[in-house]
């Protein structure tokens, strides 16, 4: 390849040149090569994926669908109608995305420009800060308290005239805890856009979706990656005021959700009882694992309403435990205070 010239690099927007990379989950074949064991022996926990996979109805629906040579409906009519029944809001309040990541990206592109900022309640999902930086904005980190609950007073002090959004992950990734409705209402009362990311809603059973009828500045995001096992097909949704949804429909690429994802989503919604049985099994195992971890003197697990558990280990031992498990084919996420 020819050399990437300095002139081309300097032509990029300055805030893009300095961007970091979000560390996603490596493919299972890379994990197997690293651990030196067969792929079917890998225990892959670092993506918070559903170990059961999608509903069997998904494979049947994909195999029977005759029109993959067609473009998807740019108005998402069937999708929005189906999602309306799932979340309990009108179809014109809904937009589907190529995963909820795309919806976060679209919202930030609509609201955040160079010099603007979002409030990021750390520790939390890394895509929020990266999304703001891609737009030339800044993610102002407001640390949670010692129990990882959000700190309203710190948030209010961090808000400036350039603050365009506050992002709340519920349950929070990686801590697994929930914000209170009272705290979210207090954030909404600031009048700033509040994005509530409910990627793990099915594991908690608690939602702020009903508040959409009271607050035009609320957006609630969901995904089918976790509970429905569709992480590889990339589909999520945003529910919001219909005027905002209409503007987002004009911003999105016309065919942003592919037909395979749409077919899989509709098949999943038809098989919800069976999928929710799997969710219940994951919640049972989460609670069982919490008890086992709690019995280890050197491990301090934090209560979780998601499909993962954050554990605190003795100082300095985290990397050693992480590497030791990876070498045995058990892949986790490592979080550090440093």
Secondary structure, DSSP 8 states (H G I E B T S, - for coil): -----HHHHHHS-HHHHT---------HHHHHHHHTS-GGG-EE-TT---TT-S-HHHHHHHHH---TTS---TT-HHHHHHHHHHHTS-GGGEEEESHHHHHHHHHHHHH--TT-EEEEEES--THHHHHHHHTT-EEEEEE--TTS---HHHHHHH--TTEEEEEEESS-TTT-----HHHHHHHHTT-SEEEEE-TTHHHH----GGGGGT-TTEEEEEESSSSSS-TTT--EEEE--HHHHHHHHHHS-TT-S-HHHHHHHHHHHHTHHHHHHHHHHHHHHHHHHHHHHHTSTTEEE---SSS---EEESTT-HHHHHHHHHHTTEE-------
